[in-house]
Amino acid sequence: MNFADRLKQLPSAAHLSSLQVLDAGGQVVATLENKPGQAGSLALYAALATLYGGHITPAAASLGLEWYAEHTADAHAHPGKHPNIDRLVQWAQGSASYEVRLQAAA
């Protein structure tokens, strides 16, 4: 399944303005906003967090890479082009868990 089709199956993230990803020390390591170019990643990360108890675990990161579909292969071919995917690649290979904080739209 390609990324666009996967997005149609994920819960809507229209109610979110953004989400923050925090490391074990509570430091924000990523912020994804509900804006063009990031809305799909916001929906994907939010769905992963819902499935994994509010966290992005290595297993969640691996699933996210599957969900990104064709974009994952492009990220491997062009490191740095897809930072939200690059992050999941790194996390899938590690053991850390990252907390996700959802920010509701006003």
C-alpha positions in Angstrom: 0.0 0.0 0.0 1.4 3.4 -0.9 1.6 6.3 1.5 -1.4 8.2 0.2 -3.6 5.2 0.5 -2.2 4.5 4.1 -3.1 8.1 5.1 -6.7 7.5 4.1 -6.8 4.7 6.6 -5.3 6.6 9.5 -7.4 8.6 11.9 -7.8 12.3 10.9 -5.3 14.7 12.6 -7.4 17.7 11.7 -8.1 18.4 15.4 -4.3 18.8 16.0 -2.2 21.9 15.5 1.0 20.0 16.1 2.7 17.3 18.1 6.0 17.2 20.0 8.3 14.2 20.5 10.3 14.2 23.7 13.3 12.1 24.7 13.6 10.3 28.1 14.9 13.6 29.6 11.8 15.5 28.5 13.6 17.5 25.9 11.7 18.2 22.6 13.5 16.4 19.8 11.0 17.0 17.1 7.9 19.1 16.4 5.5 18.3 13.6 3.0 20.9 12.6 -0.4 20.5 10.9 0.6 22.4 7.7 1.4 21.4 4.1 4.4 19.2 3.9 4.0 17.9 7.5 0.3 17.1 7.8 0.8 13.5 6.6 3.7 12.9 9.0 1.7 14.5 11.8 -1.1 12.0 11.2 1.3 9.1 10.9 3.2 9.9 14.1 -0.1 10.6 16.0 -1.5 7.2 14.9 1.7 5.4 16.0 1.5 7.2 19.4 -2.1 6.1 19.8 -1.2 2.5 19.0 1.8 2.5 21.3 0.5 4.2 24.5 1.6 7.7 23.7 5.1 6.7 22.7 7.2 6.0 19.6 9.1 2.8 20.5 11.5 0.9 18.2 8.5 -1.3 17.2 6.4 1.8 16.5 9.2 3.3 14.4 9.5 0.1 12.4 5.7 0.2 11.7 6.0 3.8 10.7 8.6 3.0 8.2 6.2 0.4 6.6 3.5 3.0 6.6 5.7 5.6 4.9 5.9 3.0 2.1 7.6 4.4 -1.1 8.9 7.4 0.9 11.0 5.1 3.1 13.0 3.8 0.1 13.5 7.4 -1.1 14.7 8.4 2.4 17.3 5.6 2.4 18.5 6.7 -1.1 18.6 10.4 -0.1 19.5 10.8 3.6 18.4 14.2 4.9 15.6 14.6 2.4 12.9 13.2 4.7 13.9 14.1 8.3 10.7 12.6 9.8 11.5 9.2 8.2 15.2 9.5 8.9 14.3 9.9 12.6 12.2 6.7 12.5 15.0 4.8 10.8 17.4 5.7 13.6 14.8 4.9 16.3 13.9 1.6 14.8 17.5 0.5 15.3 17.7 1.6 18.9 16.1 0.8 22.2 14.8 4.3 23.3 11.2 5.2 23.6 10.0 8.8 22.8 6.9 10.4 24.4 4.5 12.1 22.0 2.5 15.2 23.2 -0.5 16.1 21.0 -1.3 19.8 20.7 -5.0 20.4 20.0 -5.9 23.0 17.4 -7.4 26.2 18.8 
